[in-house]
Amino acid sequence: MLRNEVWAGAKTAPGQAIELPKVTPYLSYAIALVDAAVYGTLVRVSATQGPEAAAELLASVGFSRGAVVEQGELWRLLSGLVVHGGLGPVAVVLLGMVAVAPRVEASLGYRTFTAAYLLSALAAADTIIALGGAAADGAAASSLPTAAASVAAAAAASTSAASDGSGGDLLAAMLHPAGADVMAAVTSAAAGGAAGGAAGGLGLGLGALGAVMGIAGAAAAHEVVNGGVEQTAGSSRSASSSGAGTSGSSNGDAAHGHGRSGAGGAAGAAGTVRVDAGAVLLVVGGVAAALPYIQEAGGAGAGALLASLAAGFGTGFALAATAGPRYQVTREVDLPDGSMWIPDPDNVQEYTVVLDRTTAIQRSLATGLMALALGGASLSLVLGAAAAAAASGSAAAATAAGL
């Protein structure tokens, strides 16, 4: 049942464009609109109330390791999808949602595309929680001697940013609504004071970069699996522009006795791996947009952020490869019902049909198992990190009391 071939797509007469099964992409543009609206809200808040207000808003709703682990706010694992801390991340996300995601959504379908988008973001967040512990331990070990100085510096940065009129600078607000200095101050405060540091706010401001890396991975997987068929469809579309006639009778149905000529695997450049230019552009843009956050995190934190982008890409690739379509091009011949022989072979019409060998059951199983695995990993990672943070805090308090 899982490997049954499911008919999909329209019958195509020779010389015409192959009709691949697609859906109309709505979700990609809707997500892009929401991202732009939320970022516009942050810019407005920064321009009217100052960057410190925008930073506090970002810290109160965005994903950060400290908020998830220390405060137990699991909803933040996905809230960062629509909250971006700077023009770089939101620009890459919007580029991906407008230029790459629509064709991925059209090929994967609404449910598989939504699963790839959400689960890639969850995998990226899980990676930050899992690998950010080393950065958090390092920050906690070195923060006690400089706690008072850090708090004073944070207050000075906030006061300076508020007094120099930067909140009224629309261009600065568009580039970085929260402001670099103010963002550092609020991150420390949101992570539990100077003892939390940047490790507690790890991931804050990156937005949906992990999810967009997942879209890039899904695009790459679709190109690897179905690139030959896509190329064949494109070449057929080019050939059809020279004026192929209309398809003859289209009264073919599975019950009308199609004669199938061979299984004919994916037509096109068999055995060649094609590279998706949009996926490559997204990966390069995502790393470039995350670079300031990676440099600020430093050490183990930088490694955690890079690994989170890789985890998002890998999740999208795996989901598209297992739950995405696997096109197969075959040729069929219409025969009259009950016919045992063909009176005039020259008048028999041959059609090209696209089969999708991935069934709905297989899609549901692959998506459900991956969602279950990532959800369980999220819960166990959060609980484990919270227990480790509590133990580390107790040890630090005991050390301070001994001093």
C-alpha positions as CSV (number, residue, x, y, z in Angstrom):
1,M,0.0,0.0,0.0
2,L,2.8,2.4,0.9
3,R,4.5,1.9,-2.5
4,N,1.5,1.9,-4.7
5,E,1.7,4.3,-7.6
6,V,-0.8,7.1,-7.4
7,W,-1.9,8.7,-10.7
8,A,-1.3,12.4,-10.7
9,G,-1.2,15.1,-13.3
10,A,-2.9,15.4,-16.6
11,K,-2.4,13.3,-19.7
12,T,-0.2,15.1,-22.2
13,A,-0.1,14.5,-25.9
14,P,3.3,14.1,-27.6
15,G,5.0,17.4,-28.2
16,Q,3.0,19.3,-25.5
17,A,4.2,20.4,-22.1
18,I,4.2,17.7,-19.4
19,E,1.7,18.6,-16.7
20,L,3.3,18.1,-13.3
21,P,1.0,18.0,-10.2
22,K,1.2,21.3,-8.5
23,V,-0.8,23.4,-6.1
24,T,-1.3,27.2,-6.1
25,P,1.2,28.6,-3.5
26,Y,-0.7,30.8,-0.9
27,L,1.1,30.1,2.3
28,S,4.5,31.4,1.2
29,Y,3.1,34.8,0.4
30,A,1.0,34.9,3.5
31,I,4.0,34.1,5.7
32,A,6.0,36.8,3.9
33,L,3.3,39.3,4.6
34,V,3.1,38.5,8.3
35,D,6.9,38.7,8.6
36,A,7.0,42.1,6.9
37,A,4.1,43.4,9.1
38,V,5.8,42.3,12.4
39,Y,9.1,43.8,11.4
40,G,7.3,47.0,10.4
41,T,5.7,47.1,13.8
42,L,9.2,46.8,15.4
43,V,10.5,49.6,13.2
44,R,7.6,51.8,14.1
45,V,8.0,51.2,17.9
46,S,11.7,51.9,17.6
47,A,11.2,55.1,15.6
48,T,8.5,56.4,18.0
49,Q,9.4,55.0,21.4
50,G,13.1,54.4,21.1
51,P,15.2,51.3,20.3
52,E,15.0,50.2,24.0
53,A,11.2,49.7,23.6
54,A,11.7,47.7,20.4
55,A,14.4,45.6,22.1
56,E,12.1,44.8,25.0
57,L,9.3,43.8,22.7
58,L,11.7,41.6,20.7
59,A,13.0,40.0,23.9
60,S,9.4,39.4,25.2
61,V,8.1,37.5,22.2
62,G,11.1,36.2,20.3
63,F,12.9,32.9,20.7
64,S,15.9,32.9,23.1
65,R,17.5,30.0,24.8
66,G,17.3,31.6,28.2
67,A,13.5,32.3,28.0
68,V,12.8,28.7,26.9
69,V,15.1,27.0,29.4
70,E,14.9,29.2,32.5
71,Q,11.3,30.4,32.2
72,G,9.9,27.3,30.6
73,E,8.1,29.3,27.8
74,L,8.0,26.5,25.2
75,W,5.9,28.6,22.8
76,R,9.0,30.6,22.1
77,L,10.4,27.6,20.1
78,L,8.2,28.8,17.2
79,S,7.4,32.4,18.1
80,G,10.8,33.5,16.6
81,L,9.4,32.6,13.2
82,V,7.8,36.0,12.8
83,V,10.1,38.2,15.0
84,H,13.4,39.4,13.4
85,G,16.0,41.6,15.1
86,G,17.5,43.2,12.0
87,L,17.2,44.0,8.3
88,G,19.6,41.2,7.3
89,P,17.5,38.3,8.7
90,V,14.2,39.6,7.6
91,A,15.5,40.4,4.1
92,V,16.7,36.8,3.7
93,V,13.4,35.4,5.0
94,L,11.4,37.6,2.7
95,L,13.6,36.6,-0.3
96,G,13.1,33.0,0.5
97,M,9.4,33.3,1.0
98,V,8.9,35.1,-2.3
99,A,11.5,33.6,-4.6
100,V,12.0,30.0,-3.5
101,A,9.2,28.9,-1.1
102,P,6.4,29.3,-3.7
103,R,7.7,26.7,-6.0
104,V,8.6,24.4,-3.1
105,E,5.1,24.8,-1.8
106,A,3.6,24.2,-5.2
107,S,5.6,20.9,-5.5
108,L,5.3,19.6,-1.9
109,G,1.7,20.6,-1.3
110,Y,0.3,22.6,1.6
111,R,0.6,20.1,4.4
112,T,4.1,18.9,3.6
113,F,5.3,22.4,3.0
114,T,3.9,23.6,6.4
115,A,5.5,20.6,8.1
116,A,8.9,21.4,6.5
117,Y,8.7,25.1,7.5
118,L,7.7,24.5,11.2
119,L,9.8,21.4,11.8
120,S,12.9,23.1,10.4
121,A,12.4,26.0,12.8
122,L,11.9,23.5,15.7
123,A,15.1,21.6,14.8
124,A,17.1,24.8,14.7
125,A,15.8,25.9,18.1
126,D,16.5,22.4,19.5
127,T,20.1,22.7,18.3
128,I,20.6,26.0,20.0
129,I,19.2,24.6,23.3
130,A,21.3,21.5,23.0
131,L,24.6,23.1,22.1
132,G,24.2,26.5,23.8
133,G,24.7,24.9,27.2
134,A,28.5,25.2,26.8
135,A,28.2,28.9,26.1
136,A,25.9,29.4,29.0
137,D,28.3,27.6,31.4
138,G,31.1,29.8,30.2
139,A,29.1,32.9,30.6
140,A,28.0,31.9,34.1
141,A,31.5,31.0,35.2
142,S,32.9,34.4,34.2
143,S,30.0,36.7,35.1
144,L,30.2,36.8,38.9
145,P,33.3,39.1,39.2
146,T,31.9,41.6,36.6
147,A,28.1,41.6,37.4
148,A,28.0,45.1,38.8
149,A,30.1,46.5,35.9
150,S,27.9,44.8,33.3
151,V,24.7,46.1,34.8
152,A,26.1,49.6,34.9
153,A,27.3,49.4,31.3
154,A,23.9,48.2,30.2
155,A,22.2,51.1,31.9
156,A,24.6,53.5,30.4
157,A,24.1,52.1,26.9
158,S,20.3,52.4,27.3
159,T,20.5,56.0,28.6
160,S,22.9,57.0,25.8
161,A,20.7,55.4,23.1
162,A,17.6,57.2,24.5
163,S,19.3,60.6,24.8
164,D,21.1,60.9,21.5
165,G,17.8,60.8,19.5
166,S,18.5,57.5,17.8
167,G,14.9,56.5,18.3
168,G,13.8,59.1,15.8
169,D,16.2,58.0,13.1
170,L,14.0,56.1,10.8
171,L,16.9,54.7,8.7
172,A,18.6,53.3,11.8
173,A,15.3,51.8,13.0
174,M,14.9,50.1,9.7
175,L,18.4,48.6,9.7
176,H,18.3,47.5,13.4
177,P,15.1,48.4,15.3
178,A,16.5,47.3,18.7
179,G,19.8,49.0,18.3
180,A,23.1,47.1,18.9
181,D,24.0,48.6,22.4
182,V,20.4,48.5,23.7
183,M,19.9,45.0,22.4
184,A,22.9,43.8,24.3
185,A,21.5,45.4,27.5
186,V,18.1,44.0,27.2
187,T,19.4,40.6,26.3
188,S,21.4,40.5,29.5
189,A,18.3,41.6,31.5
190,A,16.1,39.0,29.8
191,A,18.5,36.3,30.5
192,G,18.6,36.9,34.2
193,G,20.9,39.8,34.6
194,A,24.6,40.0,33.8
195,A,25.1,36.4,34.9
196,G,23.0,35.3,31.9
197,G,24.9,37.2,29.3
198,A,24.6,36.6,25.5
199,A,24.4,32.8,26.1
200,G,21.0,33.2,27.7
201,G,19.7,35.3,24.8
202,L,21.3,33.0,22.2
203,G,19.2,32.9,19.1
204,L,17.3,36.1,19.8
205,G,16.8,38.3,16.7
206,L,17.6,35.6,14.2
207,G,13.9,35.2,13.2
208,A,13.0,32.4,10.8
209,L,16.4,31.8,9.4
210,G,16.3,28.2,10.6
211,A,12.9,27.7,8.8
212,V,14.2,29.3,5.6
213,M,17.2,27.0,5.7
214,G,14.6,24.2,5.8
215,I,13.0,25.6,2.7
216,A,16.3,25.7,1.0
217,G,16.9,22.1,2.0
218,A,13.5,21.1,0.7
219,A,14.2,22.8,-2.6
220,A,17.6,21.0,-2.9
221,A,16.0,17.6,-2.1
222,H,13.2,18.2,-4.7
223,E,15.8,19.0,-7.3
224,V,17.9,15.9,-6.5
225,V,14.8,13.6,-6.6
226,N,12.8,15.1,-9.4
227,G,15.3,17.4,-11.3
228,G,15.2,15.1,-14.3
229,V,11.4,15.2,-14.6
230,E,11.4,19.0,-14.0
231,Q,13.9,19.4,-16.8
232,T,11.9,17.2,-19.1
233,A,8.8,19.3,-18.4
234,G,10.7,22.5,-19.2
235,S,12.1,21.1,-22.4
236,S,8.6,19.9,-23.4
237,R,7.2,23.3,-22.7
238,S,9.9,24.8,-24.9
239,A,9.1,22.4,-27.7
240,S,5.4,22.9,-27.4
241,S,5.9,26.6,-28.1
242,S,6.7,25.7,-31.7
243,G,3.0,24.9,-32.3
244,A,2.2,21.3,-31.4
245,G,-1.4,20.5,-32.0
246,T,-4.0,20.1,-29.3
247,S,-4.3,16.8,-27.6
248,G,-6.7,14.4,-29.3
249,S,-9.4,12.8,-27.3
250,S,-8.9,13.2,-23.5
251,N,-11.4,10.6,-22.6
252,G,-8.8,8.4,-20.9
253,D,-9.4,7.2,-17.5
254,A,-7.8,4.4,-15.5
255,A,-10.9,2.3,-16.2
256,H,-10.7,2.9,-19.9
257,G,-8.0,0.4,-20.4
258,H,-4.8,2.3,-20.7
259,G,-1.9,0.3,-22.1
260,R,1.2,1.3,-20.3
261,S,4.5,1.1,-22.2
262,G,7.2,0.4,-19.7
263,A,7.8,1.8,-16.2
264,G,10.2,4.4,-17.6
265,G,11.9,6.0,-14.6
266,A,12.3,9.7,-14.3
267,A,12.9,11.1,-17.7
268,G,15.6,13.6,-18.3
269,A,19.2,13.7,-17.3
270,A,19.3,10.3,-15.6
271,G,22.0,9.9,-12.9
272,T,22.9,13.6,-12.8
273,V,22.5,15.7,-9.7
274,R,21.3,19.2,-10.4
275,V,22.0,22.1,-8.0
276,D,19.2,24.5,-7.1
277,A,20.4,28.0,-7.4
278,G,17.7,29.4,-5.2
279,A,18.7,27.0,-2.4
280,V,22.3,28.0,-2.7
281,L,21.4,31.7,-2.6
282,L,19.3,31.2,0.5
283,V,22.1,29.3,2.4
284,V,24.7,31.9,1.6
285,G,22.3,34.7,2.5
286,G,21.3,33.0,5.7
287,V,24.8,32.6,6.9
288,A,25.7,36.2,6.0
289,A,22.6,37.5,7.8
290,A,23.5,35.4,10.9
291,L,27.1,36.4,10.9
292,P,26.8,39.4,13.2
293,Y,25.0,37.3,15.8
294,I,27.6,34.5,15.3
295,Q,30.4,37.0,15.9
296,E,28.7,38.4,19.0
297,A,28.0,35.0,20.5
298,G,31.6,33.8,20.0
299,G,33.0,30.4,20.9
300,A,30.5,27.7,21.7
301,G,27.6,30.1,21.0
302,A,28.8,30.7,17.4
303,G,29.1,27.0,16.9
304,A,25.5,26.5,18.2
305,L,24.1,29.1,15.8
306,L,25.9,27.6,12.8
307,A,24.8,24.2,13.7
308,S,21.2,25.4,14.1
309,L,21.2,26.6,10.5
310,A,22.6,23.3,9.3
311,A,19.9,21.5,11.3
312,G,17.2,23.5,9.7
313,F,18.6,22.7,6.2
314,G,18.9,19.0,7.0
315,T,15.4,18.7,8.4
316,G,13.9,20.3,5.3
317,F,16.0,18.1,3.0
318,A,15.0,14.9,4.9
319,L,11.3,15.8,5.0
320,A,11.1,16.6,1.3
321,A,13.1,13.5,0.4
322,T,10.8,11.2,2.4
323,A,7.4,12.9,2.2
324,G,7.8,14.9,-1.0
325,P,6.7,13.7,-4.5
326,R,8.7,11.2,-6.5
327,Y,7.6,11.8,-10.1
328,Q,7.8,9.1,-12.7
329,V,7.0,9.7,-16.4
330,T,5.2,6.9,-18.2
331,R,3.5,6.6,-21.6
332,E,0.0,5.3,-22.0
333,V,-2.2,4.3,-24.9
334,D,-6.0,4.7,-25.0
335,L,-7.7,1.5,-26.1
336,P,-11.4,0.9,-26.5
337,D,-13.0,-0.9,-23.6
338,G,-12.9,-4.7,-24.1
339,S,-10.8,-4.5,-27.2
340,M,-8.5,-7.5,-27.9
341,W,-6.9,-6.0,-30.9
342,I,-6.3,-2.6,-32.5
343,P,-7.9,-2.1,-35.9
344,D,-5.8,0.8,-37.1
345,P,-2.5,1.2,-35.1
346,D,-1.8,4.5,-36.9
347,N,-4.8,6.2,-35.3
348,V,-3.9,5.1,-31.7
349,Q,-3.2,8.2,-29.5
350,E,-0.3,7.9,-27.1
351,Y,-0.1,10.1,-24.0
352,T,2.5,11.0,-21.4
353,V,1.4,10.7,-17.8
354,V,3.1,11.7,-14.6
355,L,2.9,9.3,-11.7
356,D,3.6,10.3,-8.1
357,R,4.9,7.2,-6.3
358,T,4.7,8.8,-2.8
359,T,1.3,8.1,-1.3
360,A,-0.7,10.1,1.2
361,I,0.0,7.4,3.8
362,Q,3.7,7.6,3.3
363,R,3.6,11.4,3.6
364,S,1.6,11.2,6.8
365,L,3.9,8.6,8.3
366,A,7.1,10.5,7.4
367,T,5.8,13.8,8.6
368,G,4.2,12.4,11.8
369,L,7.3,10.5,12.8
370,M,9.6,13.5,12.3
371,A,7.2,15.8,14.2
372,L,7.1,13.2,17.1
373,A,10.8,12.9,17.2
374,L,11.5,16.6,17.2
375,G,8.7,17.3,19.7
376,G,10.1,14.7,22.1
377,A,13.6,16.0,21.6
378,S,12.5,19.6,22.4
379,L,10.8,18.5,25.6
380,S,13.8,16.4,26.8
381,L,16.3,19.1,25.9
382,V,14.4,21.8,27.7
383,L,14.0,19.7,30.8
384,G,17.6,18.6,30.8
385,A,18.9,22.1,30.2
386,A,16.7,23.5,32.9
387,A,18.0,20.9,35.4
388,A,21.6,21.6,34.4
389,A,21.1,25.3,34.8
390,A,19.5,24.8,38.3
391,A,22.4,22.7,39.4
392,S,24.9,25.2,38.0
393,G,23.2,28.0,39.8
394,S,23.2,26.1,43.1
395,A,26.9,25.4,42.8
396,A,27.7,29.0,41.9
397,A,25.6,30.2,44.9
398,A,27.5,27.8,47.2
399,T,30.8,29.0,45.9
400,A,29.8,32.7,46.4
401,A,28.7,31.9,49.9
402,G,32.0,30.2,50.7
403,L,33.9,33.2,49.5
